Structures are given as C-alpha cells and as structure tokens.
Amino acid sequence: MRKTKKLKMTDMIDKDGKIECALCKNKLAYKSGGLTRHLRAIHGIDIKNYYIDNIGGDDSTNCQCGCGEITGWQSRGGYYHDYISGHNYRGKNKKNDESVRRRAKKMIKNENWKKSTFSKGDIPWNVGLTKKISDRVANSAKKGKQTMASRSKETLVIISAKASARAKADFASGKRKSYFSYCTPKQRAEMRQKAIKTMAERGTFPNSRKFKTGRYKSTKSGENLFYGSSYELQRMKQLDSNDDVDSWSRCKDLIQYFSSSAQKMRNYNPDFNVRMKSGSKSVEEIKGFVTQTTIDKAVAASLHYEKLGVYYKILTKRRRENNLVEITIKELQSIKRVIKW
C-alpha cells in the first residue's frame, strides 16, 4: 500500500513557469494549459494518463486507505488526491491514532456541535431546514462563498467582460496562443469537419444563431413545402399574401459554380421560382448570413439567369429592419463580416 506523498506536477515547474515534457523534452507553460494542449495535439494522450505513465506510477490513482478505489484528479496541482474524501479516517479510531483524538476533541469543544442532535447520535441538525425557516442556515449561507449561479445578470456581464479583456490582452502579448497556431494541418481539418457536422446536427449558424426548419403549406398552390430558415418561412408567407404574385414554388435548378474555398466546381440550388401576374419571372435566394461561397454562388447564378432572361435577386434582412429587402451582388461583396472556413 502506497504511503508516500504523491509528486505534484506543479513541483516540477521551473523559475520561468515552464514544465518539461517527459516525452519530447520540450518546455511548455503548465498553468496556462500549454502542456495539456501539447500532449493532446502532439502525443495524443490525456494529461491524466501522462501523469500515471511518467510521474505518479501505476498506483498513483489509488486511495491510500487501502480500499482500492480511484481518487479525484486535482487539475491545478496536477496530481491525484491521496485519499477519497472521508477515507483518510477509515480504519482509524481514538485508540490507535492521535490525529483522530485531536479531531474528536476539537469537535466536542465546538458550541455548534454541542447544540446539534448529531452529538447525540441522531440525524444532523440541518436536515429539512431552509434559509426561510432557520436563521442559523440563513447566516451560514451569507458567510459562504457566493457562487456564479447566485449572482445577478449584471454581475455576470461584468465578470464576462473582464475575462474577455484579459484573454485578448494575453493573446496580444503572446502569453496565450491559439491551438491552431501549432496543430498540424490534418488536425485542423478534422476539427473543421467536426464543427461543420455539429452545426448540421444542431442546425446552427457559424455565428451561433439557430436555423428554424419545418414545412409550410402554401395557400396559393396547396403544396407542403420545406423551409430551411425563419427568413425562408417569412418569404413564403409574403409570397402567399402578395396579390401581384401569380404563383411560386421551390426552385429545382442546379447551377454550376467555382468554389474559391474548395477550389473545384460545385452545384448550387436557389430557393424560389416566382411568377408575377404581369408575366415577369424571377429566381430568389434568401440569405441570413454571408460567406465567400455565397458570393461565388451569386455571381454564377446572375450570369446563368441573365442569359435566360430571368431576373435573379438575393433577399436578406438589414440591421434594425424586420422585412426582407433585396441586396445587390456589389453590396454583397462589400460586406466585411464574411465568414471564412
């Protein structure tokens, strides 16, 4: 049974605040998480497994009381606890251990312990009591450390702003570095694919807004049509309520365009075909956000429908406006908030 004090990873930090990786001998910042990111990216292992294999040994996770259970991991110090909570007194009593005698004497002298039913061997004094019905519980709650859950929204906003400012300063000074600055191209591609897959499953924009999807039954055609966003649903309702619109439907055209991000030809399918009572036809694309791919599609589609004599337009929402408005390709290209993958 292990009785010696476990070695902590923080004990291995040098004067510069860095710790040497036992696998490749590189020196990395431990407290800012540099070693943890390095182990995952370069060696493909978790810091806990690294501790067991290179520092603590096979029995570093076992509780020293001899129960054989795994103790908790202390992330700040970089070590497994010596005991599971409460196990450091297992098997000990006032007869064979001085530490238990000292602890028992301290408890008996405590006035709160004398008043409690726990001193008589019954249930603890605070069972069933709340802050509303017990002054003692209310006073204990005031003395306790305030948690994030109990703080007001205004306080949380201030805390978040301070944390964001510290993070920006650390990145600007080079104290903190992005994972993408040292990961391999393969790892970068895997993370990108994982992010795209997650967005597809959750239905979220890259800017964290959620897609609203479903089906809408047109009052003009009676068709039950799919919509891929709240903007598309809004446009469907507008087309049904507009008396100047003769008919509209989902567009089934496939237009080839060159994707500048993927560097290859791809197909693009616009959103709606609209026919007015005046006889004019148009093809509409509804967009909630702009990427470089959006611009590539718009340029190719405008050239394609210009040859066919069909008007192609893009509709979106501007800031502080609830209605969908048309946006030209030049305006689309001038938008600075373009999301690049």
C-alpha positions in Angstrom: 0.0 0.0 0.0 1.3 3.4 -1.1 2.1 5.7 1.9 4.5 8.3 0.4 3.3 11.7 -0.6 2.4 11.9 -4.2 4.5 14.0 -6.5 2.7 17.0 -8.0 3.3 18.4 -11.5 3.4 21.9 -10.1 6.5 20.8 -8.1 8.3 20.3 -11.4 7.8 23.9 -12.7 11.0 25.9 -13.2 11.6 29.6 -12.4 10.2 30.7 -15.8 6.9 29.0 -15.0 7.5 26.1 -17.5 7.5 22.4 -17.2 9.5 19.9 -19.3 7.5 17.3 -21.3 9.0 13.9 -20.4 8.2 12.5 -23.9 9.9 15.1 -26.1 11.8 17.3 -23.7 10.0 20.5 -24.8 9.4 23.1 -22.2 5.8 24.4 -22.0 3.7 26.6 -19.8 1.7 24.5 -17.4 -0.6 27.0 -15.6 -1.9 28.4 -18.9 -2.7 24.9 -20.2 0.2 24.7 -22.7 1.3 21.2 -21.6 -2.3 19.9 -21.7 -2.8 21.1 -25.3 0.7 19.9 -26.3 0.0 16.4 -25.0 -3.3 16.1 -26.9 -2.0 17.6 -30.2 1.4 16.1 -30.5 1.4 12.9 -28.4 -2.4 12.2 -28.5 -2.7 11.5 -24.7 -4.6 13.0 -21.8 -2.7 14.7 -19.1 -4.0 12.2 -16.5 -2.6 9.3 -18.4 0.7 11.2 -18.9 0.8 11.7 -15.1 0.2 8.0 -14.4 2.8 6.7 -17.0 5.6 9.3 -16.4 5.2 10.7 -12.9 3.0 9.0 -10.4 3.2 5.3 -11.4 0.5 2.7 -11.6 -0.7 3.2 -8.1 -1.0 7.0 -8.3 -4.8 6.8 -8.7 -5.4 4.5 -5.7 -6.7 5.8 -2.4 -4.0 5.3 0.3 -6.5 3.9 2.8 -6.3 0.6 1.0 -9.8 0.5 -0.4 -8.6 0.2 -3.9 -10.8 2.9 -5.3 -9.7 5.7 -7.6 -9.2 9.2 -6.1 -10.1 12.5 -7.6 -7.8 14.5 -10.0 -6.6 17.9 -8.9 -6.2 19.8 -12.1 -4.5 22.9 -10.6 -1.7 21.0 -8.9 -1.5 18.2 -11.4 -1.9 15.1 -9.2 -4.3 12.6 -7.8 -5.5 13.1 -4.2 -4.0 10.8 -1.6 -7.4 9.9 -0.2 -11.1 9.8 -1.3 -13.0 12.3 0.8 -13.5 10.8 4.2 -11.3 7.8 3.6 -8.3 9.2 5.5 -10.0 8.2 8.8 -11.2 4.8 7.6 -9.9 2.1 9.9 -8.7 4.6 12.4 -10.2 5.4 15.9 -9.3 7.3 19.1 -7.5 4.3 20.4 -4.9 3.8 17.7 -4.4 7.2 16.1 -3.5 10.5 17.6 -5.0 12.6 14.7 -8.4 11.1 15.4 -8.2 12.0 19.1 -7.2 15.6 18.2 -10.1 15.9 15.7 -12.6 14.4 18.3 -11.5 16.9 21.0 -11.9 19.8 18.6 -15.4 18.7 17.6 -16.5 18.3 21.3 -15.3 21.9 22.2 -17.3 23.4 19.3 -20.5 25.1 20.6 -22.5 24.4 17.4 -21.7 20.7 17.7 -22.9 20.6 21.3 -26.2 22.1 20.3 -26.8 19.8 17.4 -28.7 16.5 17.5 -25.7 14.9 15.7 -23.8 14.9 19.0 -26.4 12.6 20.5 -26.0 10.2 17.6 -29.2 11.3 15.8 -29.7 12.9 12.3 -27.7 16.1 11.6 -29.3 19.4 12.9 -29.8 21.0 9.4 -31.9 18.2 7.8 -35.1 19.8 6.4 -34.1 23.3 7.4 -34.0 26.2 4.8 -33.0 29.8 4.9 -36.6 30.9 5.3 -37.3 28.9 8.4 -33.9 28.9 10.1 -31.8 31.9 11.0 -28.8 29.7 11.5 -29.0 28.3 8.0 -29.5 31.8 6.6 -26.4 33.1 8.4 -24.3 30.2 7.1 -25.5 30.9 3.6 -24.4 34.6 3.9 -20.9 33.6 5.2 -20.5 31.0 2.4 -18.8 31.9 -0.9 -21.1 33.4 -3.5 -21.5 31.1 -6.5 -21.9 32.0 -10.1 -25.4 30.7 -10.1 -26.5 33.1 -7.4 -25.0 36.2 -8.9 -27.1 38.7 -10.8 -27.1 39.1 -14.6 -25.4 42.5 -14.3 -22.6 40.9 -12.2 -22.1 38.1 -14.7 -21.9 40.5 -17.6 -19.1 42.4 -15.8 -17.2 39.2 -15.0 -17.5 38.0 -18.6 -16.2 41.4 -19.9 -13.2 41.3 -17.6 -12.4 37.7 -18.6 -12.7 38.6 -22.3 -10.4 41.6 -21.8 -7.8 39.5 -20.0 -7.9 36.9 -22.8 -7.5 39.5 -25.5 -4.5 41.0 -23.7 -2.9 37.6 -23.2 -3.3 36.8 -26.9 -1.9 40.2 -27.9 1.2 39.8 -25.6 1.8 36.2 -26.7 1.2 34.8 -23.2 -1.7 32.7 -24.7 -1.6 31.0 -28.1 -4.4 29.6 -30.2 -4.5 25.8 -30.6 -4.5 26.4 -34.4 -1.0 28.1 -34.2 0.7 24.8 -33.5 -1.6 22.0 -34.5 -1.0 20.1 -37.8 -3.0 20.7 -41.0 -4.6 17.3 -40.5 -5.8 18.1 -37.0 -7.1 21.5 -38.3 -9.1 19.8 -41.0 -10.5 17.2 -38.6 -11.7 20.0 -36.2 -13.2 21.9 -39.1 -15.2 18.8 -40.2 -16.3 18.1 -36.7 -17.5 21.7 -36.3 -19.5 21.5 -39.6 -21.0 18.2 -38.6 -22.1 19.6 -35.2 -23.7 22.7 -36.8 -25.6 20.4 -39.3 -26.9 18.3 -36.4 -27.9 21.2 -34.2 -29.0 23.4 -37.0 -26.9 26.4 -36.0 -25.2 29.2 -38.0 -21.4 29.8 -37.6 -22.4 32.9 -35.6 -24.3 30.6 -33.2 -27.8 31.5 -34.4 -30.2 28.6 -34.8 -31.8 27.6 -38.1 -35.6 27.3 -37.9 -36.7 24.4 -40.2 -40.1 22.8 -40.9 -42.8 22.7 -43.5 -45.3 25.3 -44.8 -48.5 24.7 -46.7 -48.9 27.3 -49.5 -52.3 28.9 -49.8 -51.7 29.6 -53.5 -50.6 26.1 -54.6 -51.6 23.9 -51.7 -48.1 22.3 -51.7 -46.5 21.4 -48.4 -43.0 22.9 -48.9 -39.8 22.7 -46.8 -38.2 25.8 -45.3 -34.6 25.9 -44.1 -34.7 29.1 -42.0 -37.0 31.6 -40.4 -36.2 34.0 -43.3 -37.4 31.5 -45.9 -40.6 31.0 -43.9 -41.2 34.7 -43.8 -40.7 35.0 -47.5 -43.1 32.1 -48.2 -45.8 33.9 -46.2 -45.1 37.2 -48.1 -45.5 35.5 -51.5 -48.8 33.9 -50.5 -50.2 37.2 -49.2 -49.0 39.3 -52.2 -51.8 39.7 -54.7 -49.4 40.6 -57.5 -47.8 37.1 -57.3 -49.4 34.6 -59.7 -47.6 31.5 -58.5 -44.4 30.5 -56.7 -42.6 27.2 -56.0 -39.3 25.7 -54.8 -36.6 26.1 -57.4 -35.2 22.9 -58.8 -32.4 24.3 -61.0 -28.8 23.2 -60.5 -26.2 25.8 -61.4 -22.5 25.0 -61.6 -20.2 27.5 -59.9 -16.5 27.5 -58.9 -16.0 27.4 -55.1 -12.9 29.5 -54.2 -12.7 27.9 -50.8 -12.7 24.3 -52.1 -11.0 25.1 -55.4 -13.4 23.0 -57.5 -16.7 23.1 -59.4 -19.9 22.5 -57.4 -23.7 22.7 -57.9 -26.0 25.4 -56.4 -29.7 25.3 -56.0 -31.5 28.6 -55.4 -34.6 28.9 -53.2 -37.7 30.1 -55.1 -39.2 30.4 -58.5 -41.7 33.4 -58.6 -44.1 34.3 -61.4 -45.9 37.6 -61.3 -49.3 38.4 -62.8 -47.6 40.8 -65.2 -45.8 37.8 -66.7 -42.3 38.5 -65.3 -40.3 35.7 -63.8 -37.7 35.8 -61.1 -35.5 33.4 -59.1 -34.9 34.3 -55.4 -32.2 33.4 -52.9 -32.9 34.0 -49.2 -29.7 34.6 -47.0 -29.3 35.1 -43.3 -25.5 35.3 -43.3 -22.7 35.8 -45.9 -19.8 33.6 -46.7 -17.3 33.6 -49.6 -19.3 30.7 -51.0 -22.5 32.9 -51.0 -20.7 35.4 -53.3 -19.4 32.7 -55.6 -23.0 31.3 -56.0 -24.5 34.7 -56.6 -22.0 35.6 -59.3 -22.5 32.3 -61.2 -26.4 32.4 -60.8 -26.7 36.0 -62.0 -24.8 35.2 -65.2 -26.8 32.0 -65.8 -30.2 33.6 -65.5 -29.2 36.7 -67.4 -28.8 34.5 -70.5 -32.2 33.0 -69.9 -33.9 36.4 -69.4 -34.9 35.6 -65.8 -34.2 38.1 -63.0 -32.1 36.7 -60.1 -32.2 38.5 -56.8 -31.0 38.0 -53.2 -33.1 38.9 -50.2 -31.9 39.4 -46.7 -32.6 41.4 -43.5 -30.7 44.6 -42.8 -30.0 45.7 -39.2 -33.0 47.1 -37.3 -35.3 46.1 -40.2 -37.9 43.3 -39.9 -38.7 43.0 -43.6 -36.7 41.1 -46.2 -35.0 43.5 -48.7 -33.1 43.0 -51.9 -29.3 43.2 -51.9 -27.1 43.6 -54.9 -24.0 41.5 -55.6 -21.8 44.6 -55.2 -23.3 45.2 -51.8 -22.8 41.5 -51.0 -19.1 41.7 -51.9 -18.6 44.9 -49.8 -19.9 43.2 -46.6 -17.0 43.0 -44.2 -18.4 40.3 -41.9 -17.6 37.4 -44.3 -17.2 34.1 -42.5 -14.3 32.1 -43.9 -13.7 28.4 -43.3 
